[in-house]
Amino acid sequence: MSLPRAHATTHDHHPDATVTLSYEARFLRRRTLETDQGERFLVDLAQTTSLGAGDAFVLDDGRKVGVVAAPEALIEVTGGDLVRLAWHIGNRHTPAQIEPARILIQHDHVMADMLARLGASVRDVTEPFTPEGGAYGHGRTHGHDHGASHGPESHHHHDHDH
């Protein structure tokens, strides 16, 4: 018996079923998933896609499986100068969910220590994680290793406050 396939995604607030995925699991191209209702289906997209809460997989038969952000271990960052703290988080290419009174980042003890040294209050929380998109409002930001070469054609160059 073959699995239903999803070759496309859409935005749908009234899906036929749901699938709950972590932030990392919402970045995919081809994978077998199981809905929260127990039905397995195959995701087979043309390219790797970053999905957010409210997006949906479109199955071959027209049904839609909505994406729900799973609760995960995060760090809640608060403090008097959130703009400055957000700059330091962004300077390290760390995905961040930015809200008026707090910033959420994935659990990372090194980042938590750095932010605390900068005057932030940090605490562990478990919540869905829906960080800001990339520089153009969609996609993902990705951390990178500053010791790795970006390739001979790369013009990636910026300063970091270490």
C-alpha positions in Angstrom: 0.0 0.0 0.0 1.5 3.3 -1.0 1.4 6.3 1.2 -0.4 9.5 0.3 2.1 12.0 -1.0 2.5 15.8 -0.5 4.2 17.5 -3.5 3.2 21.0 -2.5 2.5 23.3 0.5 0.1 26.1 1.1 -1.1 28.3 3.9 -4.4 26.9 5.4 -6.0 27.7 8.8 -8.6 24.9 8.3 -6.6 21.7 7.4 -8.1 18.2 7.3 -5.4 16.9 9.7 -2.3 18.2 11.6 1.3 17.2 12.1 3.3 18.6 15.0 7.0 19.3 14.2 9.9 20.9 16.0 11.7 23.9 14.4 14.4 21.6 12.9 11.8 19.1 11.6 10.0 21.9 9.8 12.9 22.2 7.4 12.5 19.4 5.0 12.3 18.2 1.4 11.6 14.4 1.5 10.5 12.5 4.6 7.7 10.2 5.8 5.6 11.9 8.5 2.7 10.8 10.7 -0.2 13.1 11.3 -1.4 13.8 14.9 -4.4 11.6 13.9 -2.1 8.6 13.1 -2.0 8.6 9.3 1.4 8.3 7.6 2.2 10.3 4.5 5.3 11.0 2.3 6.5 14.6 1.9 8.2 14.8 -1.5 8.8 18.5 -2.3 10.8 19.9 -5.2 13.2 21.7 -2.9 14.0 21.9 0.8 11.4 24.1 2.4 11.1 25.9 5.7 7.6 25.6 7.1 5.9 27.6 9.8 2.8 27.1 11.9 -0.2 27.6 9.7 1.4 26.2 6.6 0.0 22.9 5.3 1.1 20.0 3.1 -1.2 19.4 0.1 -1.8 15.7 -0.4 -2.3 14.2 -3.8 -6.0 13.7 -3.0 -6.5 17.4 -2.1 -6.5 17.0 1.6 -4.4 19.4 3.6 -2.2 18.5 6.6 -1.6 21.6 8.8 1.8 22.2 10.4 1.8 22.8 14.2 4.9 24.0 16.0 5.9 21.5 18.7 6.9 22.6 22.1 10.7 22.4 22.6 13.4 23.4 25.0 14.2 27.1 24.6 15.8 30.0 26.5 13.7 33.0 27.3 15.7 36.2 27.2 14.5 39.3 28.9 16.2 42.5 30.1 16.3 46.2 29.9 17.9 46.5 26.5 16.3 43.9 24.3 17.4 45.7 21.1 21.1 45.3 22.2 20.6 41.7 23.2 18.8 41.0 19.9 21.8 42.5 18.1 24.2 40.1 19.9 22.0 37.1 19.1 21.8 38.1 15.5 25.5 38.7 15.3 25.9 35.0 16.0 23.4 34.0 13.3 21.2 32.4 16.0 17.5 31.9 15.0 15.4 34.0 17.4 11.7 34.5 18.0 11.4 38.2 18.8 8.5 39.5 20.9 7.9 42.9 22.5 9.0 41.9 26.0 11.2 38.9 25.3 13.3 36.9 22.8 13.3 33.1 22.5 16.2 31.1 21.3 17.0 27.4 21.1 18.6 25.9 24.2 22.4 26.6 24.1 24.3 27.0 27.4 27.1 29.1 25.7 24.5 31.6 24.4 22.8 31.7 27.8 26.0 32.4 29.5 27.0 35.2 27.0 23.6 36.8 27.3 23.7 36.7 31.1 27.1 38.3 31.1 25.5 41.1 28.9 22.9 41.7 31.6 20.0 39.6 30.3 17.8 37.5 32.4 17.6 34.0 31.0 15.4 31.1 31.9 14.6 27.7 30.5 11.1 27.4 29.0 9.3 24.8 26.9 7.2 26.3 24.1 6.6 26.2 20.4 9.5 27.9 18.5 8.7 30.2 15.5 11.7 32.4 14.9 11.9 35.3 12.5 12.6 34.5 8.9 15.7 35.3 7.0 16.9 38.8 5.8 14.0 39.0 3.4 11.3 37.9 5.8 11.1 34.3 4.8 13.3 31.2 5.0 15.8 30.6 7.7 18.8 32.1 9.3 21.6 29.6 9.7 24.5 29.7 12.1 27.8 29.0 10.6 31.3 28.1 11.8 33.6 31.1 11.6 36.6 28.8 11.3 35.3 27.2 8.1 36.1 28.6 4.7 33.1 30.0 2.8 34.7 29.0 -0.5 36.9 30.8 -2.9 34.1 32.7 -4.6 32.6 33.8 -1.3 32.5 37.5 -0.4 31.0 36.8 3.0 32.7 39.2 5.3 31.6 40.9 8.4 32.9 41.7 11.9 31.8 39.9 15.0 32.2 41.0 18.5 33.7 38.0 20.3 
